[in-house]
Structures are given as structure tokens and as C-alpha cells.
Amino acid sequence: MEITKLRSLILLRVFITYLLLASFFLFDQRFVIFTYPVLLSYLAAFIFFLTIIYLIIYKFLQKSYDKTPEDTMRPLYLFTYFQITFDIILIITLIMITGGIDSWFSFLLLVNVISAGITLGRRTILIIAGVSGVLYGVVLELQFYQILRVPYLRSLGPKDFFYNIFANITALLLVAYLSRYLLIDLEQTSRSLVKKERDFSDLFAFHREVIENIPSGLLYTDTEGKVMLFNRPAEQITGISRETAVGMTISDIFDFIGLPPSQGIYKGTMAANNKIIELRFSLHTDNSGQMMGFVITFEDLTKITELEREMKEKENLAAIGELSANIAHEIRNPLAALRASIEMLREGSVPADKTARVMEIALYEMDRLNKIITDFLVYSNPRPPQFTEVCVTAMLRETIEMLRNSLADPSAQSDSRLQIITEGLDEDVIITGDGDKLKQVFWNMCLNAMQSFRCPAKEDNAGQSRVVVAAKSAKGYVTITFQDNGVGIRPDTLKKIFYPFFTTKKGGSGLGLAIVYRIIQEHMGKINVRSAEGVGTTFNIILPATHEAGGHLDDHG
């Protein structure tokens, strides 16, 4: 039972009493049924005095209830039960002094039964209704036999008294039953609502804990970008309190975000604290698909960006060290051969008929050394590309024609069984690029494919070594494919083929594919490779049709 219901019961009693009393005096006490009008005034005064006592006890119980609610429940229940029971006596008294069977106030017994149900619950409502009916019947019987000298109309006989008592008792029990039924439903609904409220509170607390403890910043904005939710990590990342952030716009917090916001990923630096922030905007829509706002998660990437920069610097230093070692290795070999040849000529230990051969070796090693240095200069300090409109297929046709001529030259050390097949080179494909550099790419790729057969050759089913060169254009990009059925590349070697000075070929500089990779990057393209030992290798070069198209593609090797 709630203590507030008890206070409402006390105030309701006073209100009804003095409403009836005021209406009585308003009509100058001119009512036939009011047999004892003076007693009515005494009854009102008594109820007023009783109300004061009730309020004093109520204040005492309220203080006790605030301190120890469980210990106060029983005295509170007994006090309420006493009031409801004593109200039956007061109502019966009012009925008797206003005419008994002729009284208009028997309905107050029904009000008292309902009050009992509201304050004490469904368990006592039938008891209160039964006690009220019994007392009402007793006092009417006492009036009928004039034991209680309350006058009534002489035209009323025993049947009238019996029917009146029967009707009122029936009304009391019926109201008690219906009230009890409604109270049962009300209690069940109340328990259900309490459970729902508790579940909702738990769910709300859970969601709030999740929102407040996720590692990323989280905020919610309306469609115009006004911040409505701001979690604890968002405060820590931005340095802005929740109270300040709510009501601001997203651009006030992150000055690199424009209004109105749109879905996507944004990255920028906050002017307030120089933190690098990455934000992800997601749309929030209702069941009908109407946009309600934006759910935004963001992270502080300052430390990650710093670590990435440090790792890149270390990778660059490691690459420089590896490159230096490879350069030293490549230069040391021709220098050693050159030194040996010069020492032999200086000592005169070389027979006259072999002097020319030693000189040829020295000159060859000098040319080889010069080629290594020249290729390295080309790789390390490339000429800026000069972009013009060039025909990719025409350059491929020229390159393949030169290769076929070299295969047909008997003096050339080439595999006569090698066949070069072209696909899609009949139509002209125009792109924006540097023609000279692209020719260098195509020449190196074709030579690389041809040289894959110099190892113990793997022949196809027809006993023929093949190089397939294909080109196709689609959706603003050109794909150029170089495919061979040579020996293939080992998996541990495949990831290193674009490194400078890395080579598995005897006499190779290891800069050919590195230069190809650099040129493809300059053209904002990408190159990837697939290879299997004993099956062959396929290089795919993808170039944008224009220098501005599509931005830079990711490189894979």
C-alpha cells in the first residue's frame, strides 16, 4: 500500500463531508429528510476534529515510513483499516440522522467500499462490503421497530424495508465484486508495467553503459548536423564536455566537416588540439525510410599516424640499407673481373693470342658497370613524365614486331620455338601517358616473358613456348596482359620481384621490373602478377584512360 493513498483518503473524507454540509446550509436547511439538522452540524464538527487526529498520526507514520518502510507497513495498514471501518459507522450515523430508510446518503457506503479497495487492496473489499451491508440492515430494522426513534413514512411496510435492505446489500456486494475484479486487472497491469519499466530501465542502463564505454567516440546529430548525443570517449578525444557539445553543430567541433553533413568517411585535423580524427557517418532512418539523423563514430588517429610514419621511416631506412648492399654487390662483381683483367695485362702473364680476349672481358665489364650505374640513375632520379595522347596498341604492336625480328635473327641467342601471340591489338586504344616510358615498360615486360624460357624450359602440350600479349579497354581503364608458359616464379621470390637490384637471372641488373613499377605508379596505374611454378606467369597492367581518371590505384605485386 502506498502512503500517498492514505493521505488522499483523509482529504477525500473532509471534501465530501463539507461539500454536503455546505449544500445543506446553502438551501437554508429546508429539507424534510433532515430530521435532526443540529446533529448534522455536530457530526461535521466531529469529522473535522477526527481529521486533525488522522493527519497527526499520518505525519508520524510518514516520518517512520521514510526511515524504515518495511517496519511501518503493518501500522500503516492497521491505521487505514481502522479509518475505513470507522467511516462505516460515520456513514451509518449520517444515514440515520437524515431519515434512515428515507435518507439520500446510502450511496456513501458504496464510495467507502471503493475507497477500501483502492487503499487496502482487493483482499478486504468484500469484508468491508459485507460489514457495511450488515450494519445498514441492522439499523434499518431498528428503525422499523422504532428501537432507534427515527421517524419514517407510515406508508412504508415490512416489504419496503426488506427490499431496501436487499437492494443496498446487493449493490454493496456487486460493487465490491466488480471493484475486486477491476483491482485484480489493475494489479496485474501494474505488475506488468513495473516489470516493463524495470526491463526498460535495465535496457536503457545497459545501452548507456555500452555507449559510454565503447573505445570510439560516438555522437548523434539531427539532419542539420546539430549534436544531440555525446559519449564519454568523445569528451576525452575532443576535450569538449558533453554539456557544451550538445546543441553545437558537427562543424563547430570538427572544423573540416561541412554542413549539412552527408554519409561517408572523413579524416582531418582538429584546429583546437591538432589531433588527427577519422569520422564515419551512418544514416539513421525510421521504419518508413525517412532520414532522422546521423550516427557518427570517430577515433583519434594521431598516435597511429605517428607510428605509421615511424614505421615507414624505418622501412625506408631498411630499404636504403638493402639497396646499398645490392648496389655494392652488383658493382663489386664487374670491378673484380675488371681488376683481374688489368692485373693480368700489367704483369704480362697473358699469352699474346689471349690478350685480345682479356681486353674484351675488361671492356665488357666496364660496359656492364656503366649499365648498372645508368639504370640506377634512371630508377633513382627518373625524368618527369610528359603526358600526351598515345596509342597503347600501336606501341605494343611496334614492340612485338621488334621482338619477332630479334627472334628471326640467326645471330641472336633466342629460342626459335618461342611464339608471340597477340589479342585485342587490332583496334587503337588511346590513353594519356608518356609514350617513351610506356615503350620501356612494354619492352621490359616482353623481354622478361621471353627470358622465362632460358631456364630448363617447360613446354606446353604442343611443345611450343608462348608469350601472349593482350589489351582491352573498359570503363575508363586499359588492361594490358603479358602471359607466358615458362618456368614460373617461386612463391618466396614472387613478393620481391619489384625490389631494386633483386634478380634471379644471371647477368641481370635487377632494375628492370623496379623501373616498370615506378613508371606504372607515375601513370597512376597498378600492376599485379600471378605465377605458378611449372605453369607460367601472368602480369596485368591497369592504366587509367586519362591522367586524372579515377585517382591513384592501389599497387599490388
C-alpha positions as CSV (number, residue, x, y, z in Angstrom):
1,M,0.0,0.0,0.0
2,E,1.3,3.5,-0.9
3,I,1.3,6.1,1.9
4,T,0.1,8.7,-0.5
5,K,-3.2,6.8,-0.8
6,L,-3.8,7.2,2.9
7,R,-3.4,11.0,2.6
8,S,-5.8,11.1,-0.3
9,L,-8.4,9.1,1.7
10,I,-8.2,11.6,4.6
11,L,-8.6,14.6,2.3
12,L,-11.5,12.9,0.3
13,R,-13.4,12.4,3.5
14,V,-13.1,16.0,4.5
15,F,-14.1,17.1,1.0
16,I,-17.3,15.0,0.8
17,T,-18.3,15.9,4.4
18,Y,-18.1,19.7,3.9
19,L,-19.5,19.6,0.4
20,L,-22.6,18.0,1.8
21,L,-22.7,20.4,4.8
22,A,-22.2,23.5,2.6
23,S,-25.1,22.4,0.3
24,F,-27.3,21.8,3.3
25,F,-26.8,25.4,4.6
26,L,-26.9,26.8,1.1
27,F,-30.6,25.8,0.9
28,D,-31.4,27.2,4.4
29,Q,-31.7,23.7,5.9
30,R,-35.1,23.3,4.2
31,F,-35.1,19.5,3.7
32,V,-37.9,17.2,5.0
33,I,-35.5,14.3,5.5
34,F,-33.1,16.2,7.8
35,T,-34.9,15.2,11.0
36,Y,-32.0,16.3,13.2
37,P,-30.2,19.2,11.5
38,V,-28.3,20.1,14.7
39,L,-26.8,16.6,14.8
40,L,-25.6,17.0,11.3
41,S,-23.6,20.0,12.3
42,Y,-22.2,18.1,15.3
43,L,-21.3,15.2,13.0
44,A,-19.4,17.6,10.7
45,A,-17.5,19.1,13.6
46,F,-16.6,15.7,14.9
47,I,-15.3,14.6,11.4
48,F,-13.2,17.8,11.3
49,F,-11.7,17.0,14.7
50,L,-11.2,13.4,13.7
51,T,-9.4,14.6,10.5
52,I,-6.9,16.6,12.6
53,I,-6.1,13.5,14.6
54,Y,-5.8,11.4,11.4
55,L,-3.3,14.0,10.0
56,I,-1.2,14.0,13.1
57,I,-0.9,10.2,13.0
58,Y,-0.3,10.4,9.3
59,K,2.7,12.7,9.8
60,F,4.1,10.4,12.4
61,L,3.7,7.4,10.1
62,Q,5.2,9.2,7.2
63,K,8.4,10.1,9.1
64,S,8.7,6.5,10.2
65,Y,8.0,5.3,6.6
66,D,10.8,7.4,5.3
67,K,13.3,5.9,7.7
68,T,12.1,2.2,7.8
69,P,9.5,1.5,5.1
70,E,9.2,-2.2,5.9
71,D,8.7,-1.8,9.6
72,T,6.0,0.9,9.0
73,M,3.8,-1.1,6.6
74,R,1.9,-3.0,9.3
75,P,0.9,0.1,11.4
76,L,0.1,1.9,8.2
77,Y,-2.2,-1.0,7.1
78,L,-4.0,-1.1,10.6
79,F,-4.5,2.6,10.6
80,T,-6.1,2.6,7.2
81,Y,-8.2,-0.4,8.1
82,F,-9.4,1.5,11.2
83,Q,-10.4,4.6,9.1
84,I,-12.3,2.5,6.6
85,T,-14.2,0.7,9.4
86,F,-14.9,3.8,11.4
87,D,-16.1,5.5,8.2
88,I,-18.8,2.8,8.0
89,I,-20.0,4.0,11.4
90,L,-19.9,7.7,10.4
91,I,-21.9,7.0,7.2
92,I,-24.5,4.9,9.1
93,T,-24.8,7.7,11.6
94,L,-25.3,10.2,8.7
95,I,-28.0,8.0,7.2
96,M,-29.9,7.7,10.5
97,I,-29.9,11.4,11.3
98,T,-31.1,12.1,7.7
99,G,-34.1,9.8,7.7
100,G,-32.8,6.2,7.8
101,I,-34.7,4.4,5.0
102,D,-35.6,7.8,3.6
103,S,-32.0,9.1,3.6
104,W,-30.3,10.1,0.3
105,F,-26.8,9.2,1.6
106,S,-26.8,5.4,1.5
107,F,-24.6,5.7,-1.7
108,L,-21.7,6.8,0.6
109,L,-21.4,3.2,1.6
110,L,-20.6,2.4,-2.0
111,V,-18.0,5.1,-2.0
112,N,-16.5,3.7,1.1
113,V,-16.3,0.2,-0.4
114,I,-14.5,1.6,-3.4
115,S,-12.1,3.6,-1.1
116,A,-11.3,0.4,0.8
117,G,-10.4,-1.3,-2.5
118,I,-8.1,1.5,-3.5
119,T,-6.3,1.8,-0.2
120,L,-6.3,-1.7,1.2
121,G,-6.5,-3.7,-2.0
122,R,-8.8,-6.5,-3.3
123,R,-8.4,-8.8,-0.3
124,T,-10.5,-6.7,2.2
125,I,-13.1,-5.2,-0.2
126,L,-15.6,-8.0,0.2
127,I,-15.2,-7.8,4.0
128,I,-15.9,-4.1,4.1
129,A,-18.9,-4.5,1.8
130,G,-20.3,-7.3,4.0
131,V,-19.9,-5.3,7.2
132,S,-21.4,-2.2,5.6
133,G,-24.5,-4.2,4.4
134,V,-25.0,-5.9,7.8
135,L,-24.8,-2.7,9.7
136,Y,-27.1,-1.0,7.3
137,G,-29.7,-3.8,7.5
138,V,-29.5,-3.8,11.3
139,V,-30.0,0.0,11.8
140,L,-33.0,-0.1,9.3
141,E,-34.5,-3.0,11.3
142,L,-34.0,-1.0,14.5
143,Q,-35.7,2.0,12.7
144,F,-38.6,-0.2,11.6
145,Y,-39.3,-1.4,15.1
146,Q,-38.6,2.2,16.5
147,I,-35.9,1.0,18.7
148,L,-34.0,3.8,17.1
149,R,-36.5,6.6,17.2
150,V,-36.0,7.9,13.7
151,P,-39.4,8.7,12.0
152,Y,-40.2,7.4,8.6
153,L,-43.3,7.4,6.3
154,R,-46.0,5.2,7.8
155,S,-46.9,4.1,4.3
156,L,-43.7,2.0,4.3
157,G,-44.3,-1.5,5.3
158,P,-42.0,-4.5,6.2
159,K,-41.7,-5.4,2.5
160,D,-40.4,-1.9,1.7
161,F,-37.7,-2.2,4.4
162,F,-36.8,-5.7,3.3
163,Y,-36.5,-4.7,-0.3
164,N,-34.5,-1.6,0.5
165,I,-32.1,-3.6,2.7
166,F,-31.8,-6.3,0.0
167,A,-31.2,-3.7,-2.8
168,N,-28.5,-1.9,-0.9
169,I,-26.7,-5.0,0.3
170,T,-26.8,-6.4,-3.3
171,A,-25.4,-3.1,-4.6
172,L,-22.6,-3.2,-2.0
173,L,-21.6,-6.7,-2.8
174,L,-21.9,-6.1,-6.6
175,V,-19.7,-3.0,-6.4
176,A,-17.3,-4.9,-4.2
177,Y,-17.1,-7.8,-6.7
178,L,-16.7,-5.5,-9.7
179,S,-14.1,-3.4,-7.9
180,R,-12.3,-6.5,-6.8
181,Y,-12.3,-7.7,-10.4
182,L,-11.0,-4.4,-11.7
183,L,-8.4,-4.3,-8.9
184,I,-7.1,-7.7,-9.9
185,D,-6.7,-6.5,-13.5
186,L,-5.2,-3.2,-12.2
187,E,-2.7,-5.1,-10.0
188,Q,-1.7,-7.4,-12.9
189,T,-1.3,-4.4,-15.2
190,S,0.6,-2.6,-12.5
191,R,3.0,-5.5,-12.0
192,S,3.4,-5.8,-15.8
193,L,4.1,-2.1,-16.1
194,V,6.6,-2.3,-13.2
195,K,8.3,-5.2,-14.9
196,K,8.3,-3.4,-18.2
197,E,9.7,-0.3,-16.6
198,R,12.3,-2.3,-14.8
199,D,13.3,-4.1,-18.0
200,F,13.3,-0.8,-19.9
201,S,15.5,0.8,-17.2
202,D,17.9,-2.1,-17.3
203,L,18.0,-2.0,-21.1
204,F,18.5,1.8,-21.0
205,A,21.2,1.4,-18.4
206,F,22.9,-1.3,-20.5
207,H,22.7,0.7,-23.7
208,R,24.1,3.7,-21.8
209,E,26.9,1.7,-20.4
210,V,27.7,0.3,-23.8
211,I,27.6,3.8,-25.4
212,E,29.7,5.3,-22.6
213,N,32.3,2.5,-22.6
214,I,33.0,1.8,-26.3
215,P,36.6,2.8,-27.1
216,S,35.5,5.1,-30.0
217,G,33.9,8.5,-29.8
218,L,30.1,8.4,-30.5
219,L,27.8,11.2,-31.3
220,Y,24.4,11.6,-32.8
221,T,23.2,14.6,-34.9
222,D,19.9,15.6,-36.5
223,T,19.7,16.0,-40.3
224,E,21.1,19.6,-40.0
225,G,24.2,18.4,-38.0
226,K,23.1,19.6,-34.5
227,V,24.7,17.3,-31.8
228,M,22.2,15.5,-29.7
229,L,24.3,12.7,-28.1
230,F,27.9,12.9,-27.0
231,N,29.6,10.0,-25.1
232,R,32.5,9.9,-22.6
233,P,35.2,8.9,-25.1
234,A,34.1,11.7,-27.4
235,E,34.7,14.1,-24.5
236,Q,38.2,12.6,-23.9
237,I,39.1,12.8,-27.6
238,T,37.8,16.3,-28.4
239,G,38.4,17.9,-25.0
240,I,34.8,19.2,-25.1
241,S,32.4,18.5,-22.3
242,R,29.0,16.8,-23.1
243,E,27.1,19.8,-21.8
244,T,29.0,22.1,-24.1
245,A,28.8,19.8,-27.1
246,V,25.1,19.1,-27.0
247,G,23.5,21.9,-29.1
248,M,26.6,22.6,-31.1
249,T,26.9,21.6,-34.8
250,I,29.3,19.0,-36.0
251,S,31.3,21.6,-37.9
252,D,31.7,23.6,-34.6
253,I,33.5,20.6,-33.2
254,F,35.3,19.3,-36.3
255,D,36.0,22.4,-38.5
256,F,36.9,20.2,-41.5
257,I,33.3,18.9,-41.7
258,G,30.9,20.9,-43.8
259,L,27.1,21.4,-43.3
260,P,24.8,19.8,-43.9
261,P,26.6,16.5,-43.3
262,S,26.4,13.5,-45.6
263,Q,27.2,9.8,-45.3
264,G,30.8,8.8,-45.7
265,I,34.2,8.7,-44.1
266,Y,36.1,11.9,-43.3
267,K,39.6,12.5,-42.0
268,G,41.1,15.7,-40.9
269,T,43.0,17.6,-38.1
270,M,41.2,19.4,-35.3
271,A,42.3,23.0,-35.1
272,A,41.8,23.1,-31.3
273,N,44.2,20.3,-30.3
274,N,45.9,19.3,-33.6
275,K,44.5,15.7,-33.3
276,I,44.1,13.7,-36.5
277,I,40.5,12.4,-36.4
278,E,38.7,9.9,-38.7
279,L,34.9,10.0,-38.6
280,R,32.4,7.6,-40.1
281,F,28.9,9.0,-40.8
282,S,26.0,6.5,-41.0
283,L,22.4,7.4,-41.8
284,H,19.7,6.9,-39.1
285,T,16.3,6.2,-40.7
286,D,12.9,5.2,-39.2
287,N,10.7,2.3,-40.3
288,S,9.3,4.3,-43.2
289,G,12.8,5.0,-44.5
290,Q,12.7,8.7,-43.6
291,M,16.1,10.1,-42.5
292,M,16.2,11.0,-38.8
293,G,19.8,12.0,-38.4
294,F,23.4,10.7,-38.4
295,V,25.2,8.2,-36.2
296,I,28.8,9.2,-36.1
297,T,31.7,7.2,-34.7
298,F,35.2,8.6,-34.7
299,E,38.7,7.8,-33.5
300,D,41.9,9.7,-32.6
301,L,44.5,8.5,-35.2
302,T,47.2,10.9,-34.1
303,K,49.3,8.2,-32.4
304,I,48.6,5.6,-35.1
305,T,49.6,8.1,-37.8
306,E,52.8,8.9,-35.9
307,L,53.5,5.1,-35.6
308,E,52.8,4.6,-39.3
309,R,55.2,7.5,-40.1
310,E,57.9,6.0,-37.9
311,M,57.4,2.5,-39.4
312,K,57.6,4.0,-42.9
313,E,60.8,5.8,-42.0
314,K,62.2,2.5,-40.6
315,E,61.1,0.7,-43.8
316,N,62.7,3.4,-45.9
317,L,66.0,3.1,-43.9
318,A,65.9,-0.7,-44.2
319,A,65.2,-0.4,-48.0
320,I,68.1,2.1,-48.3
321,G,70.4,-0.4,-46.5
322,E,69.2,-3.3,-48.6
323,L,69.6,-1.2,-51.8
324,S,73.1,-0.1,-50.8
325,A,74.1,-3.7,-50.2
326,N,72.6,-4.7,-53.6
327,I,74.4,-1.9,-55.4
328,A,77.7,-2.8,-53.7
329,H,77.2,-6.4,-54.7
330,E,76.3,-5.5,-58.3
331,I,79.3,-3.1,-58.7
332,R,81.8,-5.4,-56.9
333,N,81.4,-8.2,-59.4
334,P,82.4,-6.3,-62.6
335,L,85.0,-4.4,-60.6
336,A,86.6,-7.7,-59.5
337,A,86.6,-9.0,-63.1
338,L,88.0,-5.7,-64.4
339,R,90.8,-5.6,-61.7
340,A,91.8,-9.2,-62.6
341,S,92.0,-8.4,-66.3
342,I,94.1,-5.3,-65.7
343,E,96.5,-7.1,-63.3
344,M,97.0,-9.9,-65.9
345,L,97.8,-7.4,-68.6
346,R,100.1,-5.4,-66.3
347,E,102.0,-8.5,-65.3
348,G,102.3,-9.6,-68.9
349,S,101.3,-13.1,-67.9
350,V,98.7,-13.4,-70.7
351,P,99.9,-15.1,-73.9
352,A,99.8,-12.8,-77.0
353,D,97.0,-14.8,-78.6
354,K,94.7,-14.3,-75.5
355,T,95.4,-10.6,-74.9
356,A,92.6,-9.5,-77.1
357,R,90.2,-11.8,-75.2
358,V,91.2,-10.4,-71.8
359,M,90.8,-6.9,-73.2
360,E,87.3,-7.8,-74.4
361,I,86.4,-9.1,-70.9
362,A,87.6,-5.8,-69.4
363,L,85.6,-3.7,-71.8
364,Y,82.5,-5.9,-71.3
365,E,82.7,-5.5,-67.5
366,M,83.2,-1.7,-67.9
367,D,80.1,-1.6,-70.1
368,R,78.2,-3.7,-67.6
369,L,79.3,-1.4,-64.8
370,N,78.2,1.6,-66.8
371,K,74.8,0.0,-67.5
372,I,74.3,-0.7,-63.8
373,I,75.0,2.9,-62.9
374,T,72.9,4.2,-65.8
375,D,69.9,2.0,-64.8
376,F,70.3,3.1,-61.2
377,L,70.3,6.7,-62.1
378,V,67.2,6.2,-64.2
379,Y,65.5,4.5,-61.3
380,S,66.6,6.9,-58.5
381,N,66.2,10.1,-60.5
382,P,63.6,9.5,-63.2
383,R,62.7,12.0,-65.8
384,P,59.3,13.6,-65.1
385,P,56.7,12.0,-67.4
386,Q,55.4,14.1,-70.3
387,F,51.7,13.2,-70.7
388,T,50.3,13.3,-74.2
389,E,47.8,11.2,-76.1
390,V,49.4,7.9,-77.1
391,C,48.1,4.8,-78.8
392,V,48.8,1.8,-76.5
393,T,48.0,-0.8,-79.0
394,A,50.3,0.8,-81.6
395,M,53.2,0.8,-79.2
396,L,52.5,-2.8,-78.3
397,R,52.5,-3.8,-82.0
398,E,55.8,-2.0,-82.6
399,T,57.4,-3.7,-79.5
400,I,56.2,-7.1,-80.6
401,E,57.4,-6.5,-84.2
402,M,60.9,-5.7,-82.8
403,L,60.9,-8.9,-80.7
404,R,59.8,-11.0,-83.6
405,N,62.6,-9.6,-85.7
406,S,65.1,-10.4,-82.9
407,L,63.7,-14.0,-82.9
408,A,64.2,-14.3,-86.6
409,D,67.8,-13.0,-86.4
410,P,70.1,-16.1,-86.6
411,S,72.8,-14.2,-84.8
412,A,70.6,-13.6,-81.8
413,Q,70.6,-16.1,-78.9
414,S,66.9,-16.8,-78.9
415,D,64.6,-19.7,-78.7
416,S,63.3,-20.4,-82.2
417,R,60.4,-22.3,-80.8
418,L,59.1,-19.2,-79.0
419,Q,55.8,-17.9,-80.3
420,I,54.3,-14.4,-79.6
421,I,50.6,-14.3,-79.7
422,T,48.5,-11.0,-79.7
423,E,45.0,-10.5,-78.6
424,G,42.9,-7.3,-78.9
425,L,45.6,-5.3,-80.6
426,D,43.8,-4.7,-83.8
427,E,41.8,-1.7,-82.6
428,D,43.6,1.5,-81.5
429,V,43.3,2.3,-77.8
430,I,44.2,5.9,-76.9
431,I,45.3,7.0,-73.4
432,T,47.1,9.9,-71.8
433,G,50.6,8.9,-70.9
434,D,54.4,9.2,-71.6
435,G,55.0,7.3,-74.8
436,D,58.7,6.7,-74.3
437,K,58.3,5.4,-70.7
438,L,55.4,3.2,-71.7
439,K,57.5,1.7,-74.5
440,Q,60.2,1.0,-71.9
441,V,57.6,-0.8,-69.8
442,F,56.3,-2.9,-72.7
443,W,59.8,-3.8,-73.8
444,N,60.9,-4.9,-70.4
445,M,57.8,-6.9,-69.8
446,C,58.2,-8.7,-73.2
447,L,61.9,-9.4,-72.5
448,N,61.0,-10.7,-69.0
449,A,58.5,-13.1,-70.5
450,M,60.9,-14.3,-73.2
451,Q,63.7,-14.8,-70.6
452,S,61.5,-17.0,-68.5
453,F,62.3,-19.8,-71.1
454,R,66.0,-19.7,-70.7
455,C,65.9,-21.9,-67.6
456,P,65.1,-25.5,-68.2
457,A,62.1,-24.9,-70.4
458,K,58.6,-26.0,-69.6
459,E,56.8,-26.7,-72.9
460,D,53.1,-26.8,-73.3
461,N,51.2,-29.7,-74.8
462,A,52.1,-28.6,-78.3
463,G,55.8,-28.4,-77.5
464,Q,55.8,-24.6,-78.1
465,S,56.9,-21.8,-75.8
466,R,54.4,-19.0,-75.9
467,V,54.1,-15.4,-74.9
468,V,50.6,-13.9,-75.1
469,V,50.2,-10.1,-75.2
470,A,46.6,-8.8,-74.8
471,A,45.0,-5.4,-74.4
472,K,41.4,-4.4,-73.6
473,S,39.6,-1.2,-72.6
474,A,36.6,-0.9,-70.3
475,K,35.1,1.7,-68.0
476,G,37.8,4.3,-68.4
477,Y,40.7,1.9,-67.9
478,V,43.0,-0.1,-70.1
479,T,44.2,-3.6,-69.0
480,I,47.4,-4.9,-70.7
481,T,48.3,-8.6,-70.0
482,F,51.7,-10.3,-70.6
483,Q,51.3,-14.1,-70.1
484,D,53.9,-16.8,-70.6
485,N,54.0,-20.6,-70.1
486,G,57.6,-20.5,-68.7
487,V,59.0,-22.0,-65.6
488,G,57.1,-19.6,-63.3
489,I,58.2,-17.9,-60.1
490,R,58.6,-19.4,-56.7
491,P,56.2,-18.0,-54.0
492,D,59.1,-16.8,-51.8
493,T,60.5,-14.9,-54.8
494,L,57.3,-13.5,-56.1
495,K,56.9,-10.8,-53.4
496,K,60.4,-9.5,-54.1
497,I,60.4,-9.2,-57.9
498,F,59.7,-5.4,-57.8
499,Y,62.6,-4.7,-55.4
500,P,65.6,-2.8,-56.8
501,F,68.6,-5.0,-57.7
502,F,66.7,-8.2,-56.9
503,T,67.1,-10.7,-59.7
504,T,67.4,-14.4,-60.3
505,K,68.8,-14.1,-63.8
506,K,72.5,-14.5,-64.5
507,G,73.9,-11.1,-65.6
508,G,70.7,-9.2,-64.8
509,S,70.8,-5.9,-63.0
510,G,67.5,-6.4,-61.1
511,L,66.3,-2.9,-62.0
512,G,64.0,-3.8,-65.0
513,L,60.8,-4.6,-63.0
514,A,61.6,-1.9,-60.4
515,I,61.7,0.7,-63.2
516,V,58.4,-0.8,-64.6
517,Y,56.8,-0.5,-61.2
518,R,57.9,3.2,-60.9
519,I,56.6,4.1,-64.3
520,I,53.2,2.5,-63.6
521,Q,53.0,4.5,-60.4
522,E,53.7,7.7,-62.3
523,H,50.8,6.9,-64.6
524,M,48.5,6.3,-61.5
525,G,48.0,2.7,-62.5
526,K,48.7,-0.7,-60.9
527,I,50.5,-3.8,-61.7
528,N,49.8,-7.3,-60.3
529,V,51.3,-10.7,-61.0
530,R,50.1,-14.3,-60.7
531,S,52.5,-17.2,-61.1
532,A,52.8,-20.9,-60.5
533,E,56.0,-23.0,-60.8
534,G,56.0,-25.1,-63.9
535,V,52.8,-23.4,-65.3
536,G,53.8,-19.9,-66.1
537,T,53.4,-16.2,-65.1
538,T,50.8,-13.5,-65.9
539,F,51.4,-9.8,-65.4
540,N,48.4,-7.4,-65.6
541,I,49.0,-3.7,-66.0
542,I,45.9,-1.5,-65.5
543,L,46.2,2.2,-66.6
544,P,43.6,5.0,-66.5
545,A,42.5,6.2,-69.9
546,T,43.3,9.8,-68.8
547,H,45.9,11.1,-66.3
548,E,43.1,12.4,-64.0
549,A,40.7,9.4,-64.2
550,G,39.9,7.6,-61.0
551,G,42.8,8.8,-58.9
552,H,45.7,6.5,-57.9
553,L,45.0,2.8,-57.9
554,D,46.4,0.5,-55.2
555,D,49.6,-1.2,-56.2
556,H,50.0,-5.0,-55.8
557,G,53.0,-7.1,-56.6
